[in-house]
Amino acid sequence: MKRFLKKISYLVVLIVALLSYGEVKAASATISVKANVKSIVVGRTFNVTVTVSSDVVLGSWQYSLNYNSSVFSLVNSTPSPYIADPGNGIIKSKTYTYTFKAIKSGTGAFSVTSARVSDYNAETYLDTRTTSAEVKVITQAELEASYSKNNYLSSLEVEGVEGTEEIVLNPEFDKNTLEYSVDVQPGTEKVTIVGKKEDSKASVSGLGEVSLVDGNNRFEIVVTAENGNQRVYVLNINVLELDPINVTVNGEDYTVVRKKDALTIPSTFTETTVFIKGEEVPALKSEITNFTLVGLNDNSGNIKLFIYNENENSFTEYKEVTLGSLVIYPLDNNEELKGYERLQITINGIEVDAYHDPDVKDYYLIKGLNVETGKENYYQYDKIENTFQRFSFENSIGDEEFYLIMLTCAGGVILLCLIVILSLITKKGKTVKKLKVKKEENNNKDIDEKNEDKDKEKIEDKDPEDLKPEDNVEEEKLSKKELKKMKKLEKKNKKKDKEKTIFDDDF
């Protein structure tokens, strides 16, 4: 009996286990919602994906995507927020992508409702689980306020290329100290600047291997914080010289550069050498301008080119302004130009002497030497267009000439207008006179026609026998019938006169 009961208990446990296993392995589906950002700035767009998936073949599915329309706007309507799609008997997963735009600061969630997924083979609905996503919208000002302001270095070192030399900074590094100096042995051509930023979100420029020249070499290490603020550390690396060539120009101390690789060669110049204080140094020579240039290094490590006059052992800073195809060496000029004021202006970072006409805005005259032709000339500088153009005073017009030309032109215009007016008046007078003469002719013609009509009436009223030549009727004004009557009457009268004469003669 005990053995029977034991078997029954084992059977019950097995059945329960099988039922439990069937529940665990029952098919299910998931509709998950994900956003590709957790926070975004107002005005920007982002994507939200909705994925329907199951471990069995999908039969059909449906859902509605819900979101806060006061914070987000749907950029396009494909796909629709409401989905009801059938499966094809193959797929077990389907993903839809939506693009939204952040329109207002705040926090909004994306979720699905009315979620239903069916099993393609079993033709039954699956247990469906859903997830949601949340996105925070902030303004640009809020974003920038959240940026890190840390722009400090945590360390700064100078190492030899081979890493065998220990180079000590002066003063010792402190993140709040911005300028340092260090001396290196004569002949050192390269070192490595090593530094670390205090904040991982910051960026650093100016680190790495650098080339050196004799004397001071100035380098800037710039640390930019996440919010854009910058901090500049200055490192002066002085390459010691056994016998430096020191010169003074305009009260400032320089050392002569002895390495030709440290010199930048301007256009039309070639490499050469000169002797300064008995020592041969690299130089640059132009056959066009006849300038000889040498490099001088100031106390800040800035290398500049100077025109070296070997006869006078003097130095003049070489300045070159390039605008378009013109390369000009501005000349010092103490000339006085009538109508112009002398001043200094800056062109491409270089200060030059210039002349300015107060009545002409944004244009200046520069006297310069064209380094490609060797010719001196005045050039007109257009401050707005940042261009040079060769200028000639012979072709320019002064104020007096300008006003004289304007007055001459104005007088010519006035004279031309008077001639036109007189011509129109004369033409009008002739036209009026012609019209008047024509009118008189028409009036006379009307009068003649009226008199002719009256004469005709008189002739017609008279008996033909009474018509006489003395009636002063012009033949051309009479009709043919009237002329015939007059001729007949005249003939009759002549006949009577003849008969009368014959009768008188008989008596």
Secondary structure in CASP SS format (residue, H / E / C, confidence):
PFRMAT SS
TARGET T0000
AUTHOR 0000-0000-0000
METHOD secondary structure of the structure
MODEL  1
M C 1.00
K H 1.00
R H 1.00
F H 1.00
L H 1.00
K H 1.00
K H 1.00
I H 1.00
S H 1.00
Y H 1.00
L H 1.00
V H 1.00
V H 1.00
L H 1.00
I H 1.00
V H 1.00
A H 1.00
L H 1.00
L H 1.00
S H 1.00
Y H 1.00
G H 1.00
E H 1.00
V H 1.00
K C 1.00
A C 1.00
A C 1.00
S E 1.00
A E 1.00
T E 1.00
I E 1.00
S E 1.00
V E 1.00
K E 1.00
A E 1.00
N C 1.00
V C 1.00
K C 1.00
S E 1.00
I E 1.00
V E 1.00
V C 1.00
G C 1.00
R C 1.00
T E 1.00
F E 1.00
N E 1.00
V E 1.00
T E 1.00
V E 1.00
T E 1.00
V E 1.00
S E 1.00
S E 1.00
D C 1.00
V C 1.00
V C 1.00
L E 1.00
G E 1.00
S E 1.00
W E 1.00
Q E 1.00
Y E 1.00
S E 1.00
L E 1.00
N E 1.00
Y C 1.00
N C 1.00
S C 1.00
S C 1.00
V C 1.00
F E 1.00
S E 1.00
L E 1.00
V C 1.00
N C 1.00
S C 1.00
T C 1.00
P C 1.00
S C 1.00
P C 1.00
Y E 1.00
I E 1.00
A E 1.00
D E 1.00
P E 1.00
G C 1.00
N C 1.00
G C 1.00
I C 1.00
I C 1.00
K C 1.00
S E 1.00
K E 1.00
T E 1.00
Y E 1.00
T E 1.00
Y E 1.00
T E 1.00
F E 1.00
K E 1.00
A E 1.00
I C 1.00
K C 1.00
S C 1.00
G E 1.00
T E 1.00
G E 1.00
A E 1.00
F E 1.00
S E 1.00
V E 1.00
T E 1.00
S E 1.00
A E 1.00
R E 1.00
V E 1.00
S E 1.00
D E 1.00
Y C 1.00
N C 1.00
A C 1.00
E C 1.00
T C 1.00
Y E 1.00
L C 1.00
D E 1.00
T E 1.00
R E 1.00
T E 1.00
T C 1.00
S C 1.00
A E 1.00
E E 1.00
V E 1.00
K E 1.00
V E 1.00
I E 1.00
T C 1.00
Q H 1.00
A H 1.00
E H 1.00
L H 1.00
E H 1.00
A H 1.00
S H 1.00
Y C 1.00
S C 1.00
K C 1.00
N C 1.00
N C 1.00
Y C 1.00
L E 1.00
S E 1.00
S E 1.00
L E 1.00
E E 1.00
V E 1.00
E E 1.00
G E 1.00
V C 1.00
E C 1.00
G C 1.00
T C 1.00
E C 1.00
E E 1.00
I E 1.00
V C 1.00
L C 1.00
N E 1.00
P C 1.00
E C 1.00
F C 1.00
D C 1.00
K C 1.00
N C 1.00
T C 1.00
L C 1.00
E E 1.00
Y E 1.00
S E 1.00
V E 1.00
D E 1.00
V E 1.00
Q C 1.00
P C 1.00
G C 1.00
T C 1.00
E C 1.00
K E 1.00
V E 1.00
T E 1.00
I E 1.00
V E 1.00
G E 1.00
K E 1.00
K E 1.00
E C 1.00
D C 1.00
S C 1.00
K C 1.00
A C 1.00
S E 1.00
V E 1.00
S E 1.00
G C 1.00
L C 1.00
G E 1.00
E E 1.00
V E 1.00
S E 1.00
L C 1.00
V C 1.00
D C 1.00
G E 1.00
N E 1.00
N E 1.00
R E 1.00
F E 1.00
E E 1.00
I E 1.00
V E 1.00
V E 1.00
T E 1.00
A C 1.00
E C 1.00
N C 1.00
G C 1.00
N C 1.00
Q E 1.00
R E 1.00
V E 1.00
Y E 1.00
V E 1.00
L E 1.00
N E 1.00
I E 1.00
N E 1.00
V E 1.00
L C 1.00
E C 1.00
L C 1.00
D C 1.00
P C 1.00
I C 1.00
N E 1.00
V E 1.00
T E 1.00
V E 1.00
N C 1.00
G C 1.00
E E 1.00
D E 1.00
Y E 1.00
T E 1.00
V E 1.00
V C 1.00
R C 1.00
K C 1.00
K H 1.00
D H 1.00
A H 1.00
L C 1.00
T C 1.00
I C 1.00
P C 1.00
S C 1.00
T C 1.00
F C 1.00
T E 1.00
E E 1.00
T E 1.00
T E 1.00
V E 1.00
F E 1.00
I E 1.00
K C 1.00
G C 1.00
E E 1.00
E E 1.00
V E 1.00
P E 1.00
A E 1.00
L E 1.00
K E 1.00
S C 1.00
E C 1.00
I C 1.00
T C 1.00
N C 1.00
F C 1.00
T E 1.00
L E 1.00
V E 1.00
G E 1.00
L E 1.00
N E 1.00
D C 1.00
N C 1.00
S C 1.00
G C 1.00
N C 1.00
I E 1.00
K E 1.00
L E 1.00
F E 1.00
I E 1.00
Y E 1.00
N E 1.00
E C 1.00
N C 1.00
E C 1.00
N C 1.00
S E 1.00
F E 1.00
T E 1.00
E E 1.00
Y C 1.00
K C 1.00
E C 1.00
V E 1.00
T E 1.00
L E 1.00
G C 1.00
S C 1.00
L E 1.00
V E 1.00
I E 1.00
Y E 1.00
P E 1.00
L C 1.00
D C 1.00
N C 1.00
N C 1.00
E C 1.00
E C 1.00
L C 1.00
K C 1.00
G C 1.00
Y C 1.00
E E 1.00
R E 1.00
L E 1.00
Q E 1.00
I E 1.00
T E 1.00
I E 1.00
N C 1.00
G C 1.00
I E 1.00
E E 1.00
V E 1.00
D E 1.00
A E 1.00
Y E 1.00
H E 1.00
D C 1.00
P C 1.00
D C 1.00
V C 1.00
K C 1.00
D C 1.00
Y E 1.00
Y E 1.00
L E 1.00
I E 1.00
K E 1.00
G E 1.00
L E 1.00
N E 1.00
V C 1.00
E C 1.00
T C 1.00
G C 1.00
K C 1.00
E E 1.00
N E 1.00
Y E 1.00
Y E 1.00
Q E 1.00
Y E 1.00
D E 1.00
K C 1.00
I C 1.00
E C 1.00
N C 1.00
T E 1.00
F E 1.00
Q E 1.00
R E 1.00
F E 1.00
S C 1.00
F C 1.00
E C 1.00
N C 1.00
S C 1.00
I C 1.00
G C 1.00
D H 1.00
E H 1.00
E H 1.00
F H 1.00
Y H 1.00
L H 1.00
I H 1.00
M H 1.00
L H 1.00
T H 1.00
C H 1.00
A H 1.00
G H 1.00
G H 1.00
V H 1.00
I H 1.00
L H 1.00
L H 1.00
C H 1.00
L H 1.00
I H 1.00
V H 1.00
I H 1.00
L H 1.00
S H 1.00
L H 1.00
I H 1.00
T H 1.00
K H 1.00
K H 1.00
G H 1.00
K H 1.00
T H 1.00
V H 1.00
K H 1.00
K H 1.00
L H 1.00
K H 1.00
V H 1.00
K H 1.00
K H 1.00
E H 1.00
E H 1.00
N H 1.00
N H 1.00
N H 1.00
K H 1.00
D H 1.00
I H 1.00
D H 1.00
E H 1.00
K H 1.00
N H 1.00
E H 1.00
D H 1.00
K H 1.00
D H 1.00
K H 1.00
E H 1.00
K H 1.00
I H 1.00
E H 1.00
D H 1.00
K C 1.00
D C 1.00
P H 1.00
E H 1.00
D H 1.00
L C 1.00
K C 1.00
P H 1.00
E H 1.00
D H 1.00
N C 1.00
V C 1.00
E C 1.00
E H 1.00
E H 1.00
K H 1.00
L C 1.00
S C 1.00
K H 1.00
K H 1.00
E H 1.00
L H 1.00
K H 1.00
K H 1.00
M H 1.00
K H 1.00
K H 1.00
L H 1.00
E H 1.00
K H 1.00
K H 1.00
N H 1.00
K H 1.00
K H 1.00
K H 1.00
D H 1.00
K H 1.00
E H 1.00
K H 1.00
T H 1.00
I H 1.00
F H 1.00
D H 1.00
D H 1.00
D H 1.00
F C 1.00
END
